Structure formats: structure tokens, C-alpha cells
Amino acid sequence: MANDMKIDLDDIRIRAVEPLYTPRQIKEDLPVSTEIASTVAASRKHITEIIQGEDHRFLGIVGPCSIHDPREGLVYARKLAQLRLQVEDVIFLVMRVYFEKPRTTVGWKGLVTDPDLNGSDDIAKGLKMARTFLLEVGRLGLPAATEFLDPIVPQYIADLVSWAAIGARTTESQTHREMSSGLSMPVGFKNGTDGDFQTALDAMLSSGSPHSFLGISQQGLASIIRTQGHTTTHLVLRGGRDGPNCDPATMLEALQKMDKVGLNPKLLVDCSHGNSKKQALAQLQVWEAILKFHKDTEPRVFGAMLESFLETGRQDLHPGKSPLPGLSITDACLGWSETEQLILKSADALRKQG
């Protein structure tokens, strides 16, 4: 006898499926002005020329570990925009604007996922807040850099981003290599959490090839995405579990290996994470050492990243309590005073070089 009892096979562990507005809808609600579009396009061009060695300025990607309070983020952005004008002849500053945070186990996943910092995970609100913040940064004439974690998020905000990173935990991911092959801005691949950079070189080779994969269109439709491959990728050394990997010998080894496999031998150093053992003030010494190596020995090490916010240090996020103002809720950051002094001192050193 036939058994007509329904057996559930799909979505057994799914609590809910909520419709989300499409990328086109959010872009219509929060459009890009001609002025902002020009800033993004020009910034991508300048960064590309720095990577290719045509622009000899030092690339500085500077800003908070993560954006958790857009109001405080804009206070920082205004300060960085003013500083940028003072050093733009020798340092091209880009604001680090990170909305997604990869977690080793659990924790706050970033503004896009949890904009209210309370586990409510209002992703629709988070996407709008992220795009709004990028528009505000763009109005200041300030380029933005971010890490892309969820492969759908770029459809909503990538048009406002001038430089992108693929993080240590996702560099090995085929999904992120495929996604990167179609991104419109220069992309840096970070070495793995173990400190080895071979995974990142493999990712650069992969993303340089054409790919076809599943994604969504601007209309929000499930689609086959076909890419042509990315030609402006580079390595980002960020240290690892065993400590720094930005010593001269390791950097030269990385450049040689890139050259050997036919990659553009250029790299950027993340002064935080393993390279400073997550000690905020230690970033100062890392940055200065990288700048000196760039200036005196190896211009193919073309820039550095710095985690910097209004106040030095970090704080834990406590449920039901508002974070202290100006202090990171993820990795510890340099305060603004130390950041400003470091950038101005670096600019003076580069100018003396001639």
C-alpha cells in the first residue's frame, strides 16, 4: 500500500527564510553621485598604478579593525580625509572600512550581519547602513577598502570600494577565489592563519583565470556569473600563529616565488594581526620598518595596512551595554594621535628621499 505521509527533506534546520531587497533596489534608494563615482574610479586607477610601479607613492590602508558605530566611524573618516590631503604627494591613504568579520568560532560578525550589536541579525538594516556609510566616506573624497566575506555582499556595496582584501581564513576558499576573479577593484590576498603565503599565491593564480559560478544578479535572480579573471591582485603578509612574517628575508622569498610562477611580484604588509602579535602599539615599529624597506631597498613592497581608530586599544562587547566611544570592539587599534604622528613622520621621510 502506498504511503502518502509527507517526509520533510528540505530546510530541516532552517528557522526562517526572509525576503531581501535586491542590489538594484538598494542602489536606487542609495545612489552613487557622479562625484563619488569619480572618486572611486580615480582611486582604483591610482592604486592599480601603485601596484604596477607606475605611481611611486606609498599605499597606506588605514582605519578601524571594524566599523561598529557609523557616527564614530565618520568622525574618524573626517580626520583621515584631512590628513590625506597633507600627505597625498607621497602617501596614498585609503580608509579601512570593514563591515564583515570572520570568526574562528563565534562572535560579533560585523555591521552587515548585526548592526544593532545585540544578536538580532537585521541584515537588511546592516546592508543599508554599510552602503550609507560608504557614501558618506565617498563624499569626503576618501577612498574605501574592505574585506569581502559573504560572496553576495559585493553586489550591494562593491561599486563604492576602491581596494578589497580576501582574508586569511578565506584565501583558500574556491568560492572567494572565483568571486575575486570578477571584482572591479584591486584585490589583496592575505596569507593563511599559519603564516604560510603559498596559499595566497595559489589564490592569485586561480583568480587570474576566468571562472563560472553561481551568484545573484543586480535584480536578485539566481544566476550563472562568468568572469574574465583578475589581473591586479597582490600578496598581503599578515603574520601567523607563530608570529611575524614581514622580515626582509621572507618578503624577498615571497617576491621571488611570485616572479617564478608568473605573478606580478608585489606585496603589501598588514602591520596588525600576527605581524604585531595583535599589540596595537607594536604596529608603529612594523610600519616604520616596512616603510624603510620600501624606501631604501625594495619598492615592490609598495604599502602597508594599519588598524587605527579614535582611541588606542579595544573593548569587549557586553550584551545590553553600549560600547565606550571611539574604542574598537574587535582587534586593538592605534589611537588617532599616534596614527597622525606616524603618517606625518612617514611623509617627511619619503619627501627627504626625493
URBEL-V955022 format. One record per backbone hydrogen bond with DSSP energy under -1.0 kcal/mol. CO is the residue of the C=O (numbers start at 1). NH is the residue of the N-H. If there is no record, write none. Layout:
BEGIN
CO;NH / CO;NH
END
This chain:
BEGIN
11;14 / 22;26 / 23;27 / 24;28 / 25;29 / 26;30 / 33;37 / 34;38 / 35;39 / 36;40 / 37;41 / 38;42 / 39;43 / 40;44 / 41;45 / 42;46 / 43;47 / 44;48 / 45;49 / 46;50 / 47;51 / 48;52 / 49;54 / 49;55 / 58;92 / 59;304 / 60;94 / 61;306 / 62;96 / 63;308 / 69;73 / 70;74 / 71;75 / 72;76 / 73;77 / 74;78 / 75;79 / 76;80 / 77;81 / 78;82 / 79;83 / 80;84 / 81;85 / 83;87 / 84;88 / 87;90 / 87;91 / 90;58 / 92;60 / 94;62 / 95;145 / 98;67 / 99;112 / 109;101 / 110;114 / 114;117 / 121;123 / 122;126 / 123;127 / 124;128 / 125;129 / 126;130 / 127;131 / 128;132 / 129;133 / 130;134 / 131;135 / 132;136 / 133;137 / 134;138 / 135;139 / 137;142 / 138;141 / 143;95 / 144;162 / 144;163 / 145;97 / 146;165 / 152;155 / 153;156 / 153;157 / 154;158 / 157;160 / 158;161 / 163;146 / 164;188 / 165;148 / 166;190 / 167;171 / 170;173 / 173;177 / 174;178 / 175;179 / 176;180 / 177;181 / 179;182 / 180;183 / 186;164 / 187;234 / 188;166 / 189;236 / 192;195 / 193;241 / 196;192 / 197;201 / 198;202 / 199;203 / 200;204 / 201;205 / 202;206 / 203;207 / 204;208 / 206;209 / 207;230 / 211;227 / 213;225 / 215;223 / 217;220 / 218;24 / 221;217 / 223;215 / 225;213 / 232;187 / 234;189 / 235;268 / 236;191 / 237;270 / 238;274 / 240;243 / 243;240 / 247;251 / 248;252 / 249;253 / 250;254 / 251;255 / 252;256 / 253;257 / 254;258 / 255;259 / 256;260 / 257;261 / 258;263 / 259;262 / 264;266 / 266;235 / 267;302 / 268;237 / 269;305 / 272;275 / 273;276 / 273;278 / 276;279 / 280;283 / 281;284 / 282;286 / 283;287 / 284;288 / 285;289 / 286;290 / 287;291 / 288;292 / 289;293 / 290;294 / 291;295 / 292;296 / 293;297 / 293;298 / 298;301 / 300;267 / 300;302 / 302;59 / 303;269 / 304;61 / 305;271 / 306;63 / 307;334 / 310;336 / 313;333 / 318;321 / 324;327 / 326;311 / 328;315 / 333;313 / 334;309 / 335;339 / 336;340 / 337;341 / 338;342 / 339;343 / 340;344 / 341;345 / 342;346 / 343;347 / 344;348 / 345;349 / 346;350 / 347;351 / 348;352 / 349;353
END
